[in-house]
Amino acid sequence: MNDRSTAGEQRLARRMARGAAFLGSETAILCGAMSWVSERHLVAAISNAGGFGLIACGAMTPELLDAEIAGTRALTDKPFGVNLITMHPMLFDLIEVCAKHRVSHVVLAGGLPPAGSLDAIKGNGAKLICFAPALALAKKLIRSGVDALVIEGMEAGGHIGPVSTSVLAQEILPEVADQLPVFVAGGIGRGEAIAGYLDMGAAGVQLGTRFACATESIAHPNFKKAFLRASARDAIASVQIDPRLPVIPVRALKNAGGELFTAKQREVANLLDEGKVEMAEAQLQIEHYWAGALRRAVIDGDVEHGSLMAGQSVGMVTKEEPAATIIATLMAEAATALETRAA
């Protein structure tokens, strides 16, 4: 921060100082882990621009993650992290891969950390970040020794919980923000919202959808076009069709792929009925379905039958631009908002 920085920029730097110090980045802006999108090119671009990139491990094998971390390291010397899914059958092997590369931050998503995973991650010297979809869970995670939390509202893209970002922030930040860094996520598309959550005690924010159409994103041009055309109301949540199959809702742009997922749920529910699969295997089948559907949209460009996971902030994604420009815009908006509010 130079002497000529505005009062708003100085306030923003002060409010982001804790989150930025925790991440080791210039700004406390994390990029959400978007499967197939948050890979080496986008992750490195965000970290190089002063944000904090996160590799979305998703359904990757340990060998693929190994190559992805090495590939990212070749593109940036700045800190970045890895997002792991708790239900991955090879979770502990993936943790070992992160340790081998001395990854500084590991994010565990998709449920409470399985027994031993927290110690395995922290024992390797990495900082552990977990998602807290409710206050009681936030407190439980803090007691178990996590280093930071992400609270993500239902406006987010991909797997979502039932509560909005604004309500979660009001419920959780006053209770726990003094104990550890808390990052707010879900539906954030402009710097004014970032300023608001920082004022409420957040250490920083996480945005995914806003970066999906970055120039450095390898997403297919068809995928990006669908985002640029979409409005907030186009990003809808999937419906659970069988109460015995606890499928976490997914927010994505409306298309034929949504109907395909309903059919997939019926198929898996029938297998459960017939005793052909256990519940854990049924849920894993659903996860593999999403991985394939996402790949069809992001990599192959099949925006009709693939999954276009997007948050409700998609209406604020209006052009393809470099990650550095996106971060600079968000920071400028946040600084202006803080200056205006203090005036």
C-alpha positions in Angstrom: 0.0 0.0 0.0 1.6 3.3 -1.1 1.2 6.7 0.5 -1.1 7.8 -2.3 -3.6 5.1 -1.8 -7.2 6.3 -1.1 -8.8 6.1 2.3 -11.1 3.4 0.9 -8.1 1.3 -0.3 -6.4 1.7 3.1 -9.6 0.6 4.9 -9.9 -2.4 2.5 -6.3 -3.4 3.1 -6.8 -3.3 6.9 -10.0 -5.4 6.7 -8.4 -7.9 4.4 -5.1 -8.0 6.3 -6.0 -11.0 8.4 -7.3 -13.1 5.6 -4.5 -12.2 3.2 -1.9 -13.0 5.9 -3.5 -16.4 6.5 -3.5 -17.2 2.8 -0.1 -15.7 2.1 -1.6 -13.7 -0.8 -2.0 -10.0 -1.6 -5.8 -10.1 -1.3 -8.2 -12.2 0.7 -10.0 -13.4 -2.4 -10.2 -17.2 -2.9 -11.3 -18.7 -6.1 -13.9 -21.4 -5.5 -13.0 -24.9 -6.6 -14.9 -25.6 -9.8 -14.3 -29.1 -11.2 -12.6 -29.0 -14.6 -12.5 -25.2 -14.5 -10.2 -24.6 -11.4 -7.2 -26.3 -12.9 -3.6 -25.2 -13.3 -4.2 -22.3 -15.8 -6.9 -20.5 -13.9 -5.4 -21.3 -10.4 -2.0 -19.9 -11.4 -3.6 -16.8 -13.0 -5.6 -16.0 -9.9 -2.6 -16.5 -7.6 -0.4 -14.5 -9.9 -3.0 -11.7 -9.8 -2.8 -11.5 -6.0 -5.8 -13.8 -5.2 -5.6 -17.3 -3.9 -6.3 -20.1 -6.5 -7.6 -23.5 -5.5 -7.2 -26.7 -7.5 -10.5 -28.6 -7.7 -9.5 -32.2 -7.1 -13.0 -33.5 -7.5 -12.9 -37.1 -8.8 -9.2 -36.9 -9.7 -6.9 -39.9 -9.0 -3.8 -39.3 -6.9 -1.7 -39.5 -10.1 -3.8 -36.8 -11.8 -3.7 -34.5 -8.7 0.1 -35.0 -8.5 0.5 -33.8 -12.1 -2.0 -30.9 -11.6 -0.1 -29.5 -8.6 3.2 -29.9 -10.4 1.7 -28.2 -13.5 0.4 -25.3 -11.3 3.8 -24.9 -9.7 5.4 -24.5 -13.1 3.1 -21.5 -13.8 3.2 -19.6 -10.4 5.5 -19.2 -7.5 2.7 -17.7 -5.4 0.7 -19.7 -2.8 -2.3 -21.8 -3.9 -4.4 -24.6 -2.3 -6.1 -27.8 -3.1 -9.8 -28.6 -2.5 -10.5 -32.2 -1.6 -13.9 -34.0 -1.4 -14.4 -35.8 1.9 -16.2 -38.8 0.3 -13.4 -39.5 -2.2 -12.5 -43.2 -1.7 -8.7 -42.3 -1.9 -8.9 -39.2 0.3 -5.8 -40.2 2.4 -3.7 -40.9 -0.8 -4.7 -37.4 -2.1 -3.7 -35.9 1.3 -0.3 -37.6 0.9 0.1 -36.1 -2.6 -0.6 -32.6 -1.2 2.1 -33.3 1.5 4.6 -34.4 -1.1 4.3 -31.1 -2.9 4.1 -29.1 0.4 0.8 -27.6 -0.5 0.3 -24.8 2.0 -3.6 -24.9 2.3 -6.0 -27.8 1.9 -9.8 -27.3 1.8 -12.1 -30.2 2.7 -15.5 -30.0 1.2 -18.6 -32.1 1.1 -19.1 -33.0 4.8 -17.4 -33.3 8.1 -13.7 -34.3 7.9 -13.5 -38.2 8.3 -11.6 -39.6 11.3 -7.9 -39.0 11.0 -8.0 -36.6 8.0 -7.6 -33.5 10.0 -4.5 -34.8 11.8 -3.1 -36.1 8.5 -3.4 -32.7 6.8 -2.3 -30.6 9.8 0.5 -33.1 10.6 2.0 -32.4 7.2 2.2 -28.7 8.0 -0.7 -27.6 5.8 -3.4 -25.2 7.0 -6.9 -26.8 6.9 -10.0 -24.9 5.7 -13.5 -26.5 6.1 -17.0 -25.5 5.0 -19.5 -24.7 7.8 -23.1 -24.7 6.6 -24.5 -24.0 10.1 -23.4 -22.4 13.4 -23.3 -25.7 15.3 -21.1 -27.2 12.7 -18.8 -24.2 12.7 -18.3 -24.5 16.5 -17.7 -28.3 16.2 -15.1 -27.7 13.4 -13.4 -25.0 15.5 -13.2 -27.4 18.5 -11.7 -30.1 16.2 -8.9 -27.7 15.2 -9.5 -26.4 11.7 -7.6 -23.3 10.8 -10.3 -21.4 8.9 -13.9 -21.7 7.7 -15.8 -21.0 4.6 -19.5 -20.2 5.0 -21.2 -20.7 1.7 -24.9 -19.8 1.0 -27.4 -21.5 -1.3 -26.8 -18.8 -4.0 -23.5 -20.5 -4.9 -23.0 -22.8 -7.9 -22.4 -26.5 -7.6 -23.3 -28.4 -4.4 -25.3 -26.1 -2.1 -27.0 -26.0 1.4 -30.4 -24.7 2.2 -29.6 -21.3 3.8 -28.7 -18.0 2.0 -25.3 -16.4 2.3 -26.7 -13.3 4.0 -28.4 -15.3 6.8 -25.4 -17.6 7.3 -23.1 -14.5 7.6 -25.4 -12.9 10.2 -25.7 -16.1 12.1 -22.1 -17.3 12.1 -19.7 -14.3 11.8 -20.6 -12.5 15.1 -20.2 -15.9 17.0 -16.9 -17.1 15.6 -15.1 -14.5 13.5 -12.9 -13.5 16.4 -11.7 -17.1 16.8 -10.4 -17.8 13.3 -10.5 -16.5 9.7 -13.9 -16.9 8.1 -14.4 -16.6 4.4 -17.9 -15.8 3.0 -19.0 -17.4 -0.3 -22.2 -17.7 -2.4 -23.7 -15.2 -4.8 -20.9 -12.7 -4.5 -20.3 -10.9 -7.8 -19.3 -7.3 -6.9 -16.9 -5.5 -4.6 -19.7 -3.7 -2.7 -20.8 -7.1 -1.4 -17.2 -8.0 -0.4 -17.0 -4.8 1.5 -20.2 -5.6 3.3 -19.1 -9.0 4.5 -15.7 -7.6 5.5 -17.5 -5.0 7.6 -19.4 -7.9 9.3 -16.2 -9.5 10.4 -15.3 -11.8 7.5 -11.6 -12.3 6.8 -12.2 -12.5 3.1 -14.4 -14.0 0.4 -14.6 -16.9 -2.0 -15.9 -16.5 -5.6 -16.3 -19.2 -8.2 -18.8 -18.1 -10.9 -17.2 -14.7 -11.3 -14.0 -16.4 -12.5 -15.5 -19.1 -14.7 -15.2 -16.9 -17.8 -11.8 -15.5 -17.1 -9.6 -15.4 -20.2 -7.3 -18.0 -18.5 -10.2 -20.4 -17.8 -10.0 -23.4 -20.1 -13.8 -23.8 -20.2 -15.1 -24.4 -23.7 -16.3 -21.3 -25.6 -19.9 -22.7 -25.5 -19.7 -23.0 -21.7 -18.6 -19.4 -21.4 -21.2 -18.2 -23.9 -23.9 -19.8 -21.8 -22.6 -18.0 -18.7 -22.5 -14.6 -20.5 -26.1 -15.0 -21.7 -27.5 -16.2 -18.4 -29.3 -14.2 -15.7 -29.6 -15.0 -12.0 -32.9 -16.8 -12.4 -31.4 -19.2 -14.9 -29.2 -20.7 -12.2 -31.6 -23.2 -10.5 -31.2 -25.9 -7.9 -31.7 -29.6 -8.7 -34.6 -31.5 -7.1 -34.2 -34.5 -4.8 -36.7 -37.1 -6.0 -36.3 -39.9 -3.4 -36.0 -39.0 0.3 -34.0 -42.2 0.9 -31.3 -41.0 -1.4 -29.9 -37.9 0.3 -28.6 -36.1 -2.7 -27.1 -32.7 -2.0 -28.8 -30.2 -4.4 -26.7 -28.7 -7.2 -27.2 -25.2 -8.6 -26.6 -25.0 -12.4 -28.0 -23.3 -15.5 -31.3 -24.7 -16.7 -30.9 -27.2 -19.6 -31.7 -30.8 -20.6 -28.9 -32.0 -18.3 -31.1 -31.3 -15.3 -33.7 -33.8 -16.6 -30.9 -36.3 -17.2 -29.9 -36.0 -13.5 -33.5 -36.6 -12.4 -33.4 -39.8 -14.5 -30.0 -40.8 -12.9 -31.5 -40.4 -9.4 -34.3 -42.7 -10.3 -31.9 -45.3 -11.7 -29.7 -45.2 -8.5 -32.8 -45.3 -6.3 -34.0 -48.5 -8.1 -30.6 -50.1 -7.5 -31.0 -49.2 -3.8 -34.5 -50.8 -3.8 -33.1 -54.0 -5.3 -30.2 -54.1 -2.8 -27.7 -54.0 -5.6 -25.8 -51.1 -4.1 -25.0 -49.8 -0.6 -25.8 -46.1 0.3 -22.2 -45.0 0.1 -21.8 -46.5 -3.4 -25.1 -44.9 -4.5 -23.9 -41.5 -3.4 -20.6 -42.1 -5.1 -22.4 -42.9 -8.3 -24.2 -39.6 -8.1 -20.8 -37.8 -7.6 -19.3 -39.6 -10.6 -22.4 -38.6 -12.6 -21.7 -34.9 -11.8 -18.0 -35.2 -12.7 -19.0 -36.6 -16.1 -21.8 -34.1 -16.7 -19.5 -31.2 -15.8 -16.8 -32.5 -18.1 -19.2 -32.7 -21.0 -20.1 -29.0 -20.6 -16.8 -27.5 -19.5 -14.4 -29.5 -21.7 -16.5 -30.8 -24.6 -18.8 -27.8 -24.9 -22.1 -29.8 -24.7 -24.1 -27.2 -22.9 -27.4 -28.9 -23.6 -26.7 -32.3 -21.9 -23.7 -31.4 -19.7 -23.9 -29.7 -16.3 -23.5 -25.9 -16.3 -22.8 -25.4 -12.6 -23.2 -21.7 -11.9 -24.1 -19.5 -8.9 -26.8 -16.8 -9.0 -24.1 -14.2 -9.5 -23.9 -15.5 -13.1 -25.9 -12.4 -14.2 -22.9 -10.3 -13.2 -20.6 -12.2 -15.5 -20.9 -10.0 -18.6 -17.6 -10.5 -20.5 -14.5 -12.7 -20.8 -11.6 -10.9 -19.2 -8.3 -11.7 -17.5 -8.3 -12.9 -13.8 -6.2 -9.9 -12.9 -8.8 -7.5 -14.3 -11.6 -9.3 -12.4 -9.7 -9.0 -9.1 -8.7 -5.4 -9.7 -12.4 -4.5 -10.5 -13.6 -6.2 -7.3 -11.0 -4.5 -5.2 -11.7 -1.1 -6.7 -15.5 -1.5 -6.1 -14.9 -2.7 -2.5 -12.5 0.3 -1.8 -15.0 2.8 -3.2 -17.8 1.3 -1.2 -15.8 1.5 2.1 -14.8 5.1 1.3 -18.4 6.1 0.6 -19.8 4.4 3.7 -17.2 6.1 5.9 -17.9 9.6 4.4 
